[in-house]
């Protein structure tokens, strides 16, 4: 099964993961990603040679899209763009709490834009970065290989 592109907000959530240094690269193909509230640890497998991925996050395993932990690992490996200024503005955001409280990505995104605006970043920068990275993500063709994520 090929994974679908994720909701666009996942680009920002992935960048926040990098800013918070919640990714631990274990080897060439494996990493661990800690959730924004620290309550969960995801196993991430990325094999760029065979276009196979896996991540134990719900977006990847249950909803069939490229989850934010995979996007974050691809960013860290230099396969997707990173913007350090925007990353810094996204530092410390508790995505899990926001997602559970608002239950709608558009509302979560408006809240995140308020946060970065207070931190001196124009929310339009978020939009242009998100769209640019999403353009790359839409072209990715990754097969889900759940066997590689057995914990």
N, C-alpha and C positions, 0 to 999 in steps of 0.2 A: 504494500500500500504506500502510495506517495502522500507525503504530508502537504496540507494546504498552507497558503500564506496565513499568518496570524492576524488578529485584530491589530491595527496600526499602532495602538498605544503600547504594544509589547516591545516596540523598538526603544521607547523611552524607559520602560521598566528594565530592559536589558542594559541600557547605558547606565542607569542608576546602580545596577549590580556591580558594574565595573568601578564606578566612583566609590562605592562602599567597600570595595575589595572583598566581595563575598564569593569569589571564584578561586578555587584551588586546582591548578593544572596538575594532574597525577602522572600522566605520561602523554605520548603523542596523540592518543585517541580518547583518553578518559579525563574527566574533570568532575569536581564536586562543586555545586552551587548551593549556597545557603539562602533561604527565603528572607524577604525584607524584615520580617519580625523575628527571625532567628529560630523559628519553631520547626522548620523543615530543612532537610538536606536532600538535594536531588543528585542522582547519578546521571552524568551526561556523557554520551558516546558520540564522537564525530569522526567519521572515516571519509575524508575528502576524496581519496583515491577511488572508492567504490560508491560514493554518494549515499552512504548509509549513516543514519543518525538514530539516536534514542535519547530520551530524557524521561525521568520518572515524574515530571510535573504533570498536572491534570490537563493542561492545554495540549500537550503532545500525546499523552497516553489515552485520554478519554475523548478529547474533542478533535483530534486528528490534524492539528496544525503545528507549525514549527514554533515551539514554546520559547519563552524568553530566555531560559537557561541555555538553549542551543544558540540563540542569537548572540547572547553575551559571550559565549565561548568563541564564536566566529569573529566577533569584534576583537576579542583579546588576541586571537591568532592572526589578526590583520586581514581577514577575509571580508569584513564589512567595515565601513567607516566609523570612526570614533571622533567625537568633538569634546575635547577636555573642558572647555568653558561650560557647555551645556551639561556635561556629566557632573561637574562641580555643583551646578545649580540644582541637580536632581539628588544630591547626596542626602542620605538619611530619611528618604520618604518611605513610609510604611505602606507599600502597595497592597499588601494583603488586607490590612485594616480598611483602607479606602475602598478596595474592590468589594469587601464584604458589607461595608456600611452603605455604599451607594448602589451596588448591584447593576450598574450601567456604566460602560466604559466612557461614554461621552461626558457623564457627570464627573467621573474620576479625572478625566483629562482636564476639564475646566478647573477643578480643584488644584491639580498639579500646576496648571498655568498661573494660578493665583500665587502659589508658593514661589515659583521661579521669578515671577514678576516682582515680588517683595524682595527677592535676592538680587535684583538688578538686571535680570535677563528679559529681553523682549520675547513674549510668548510666540511671536511669529518666527523667531529663530528655531523654536522647538518644532513648529509645523514644517518648516523647510527642511530641517535635518531629518525628521521622521519620514517625510515623503521621499527624500533622496535615498535613504537606507531601504525603505520599503520597495522602491524600484528595483534594487538589487535582490531583495528577498523574493520578490515575485518571480524572478527568473531561476531561483534555486529549485532543483528537482531532487529532493531527498526521499529515499525509501526509509520507512520506519522498520527498524530491526529490534523488536522488543527483547529478543534473546540476549542482546548485548547489555541490557540494563538490569539484569537480575541482581537484586541486592543480597 
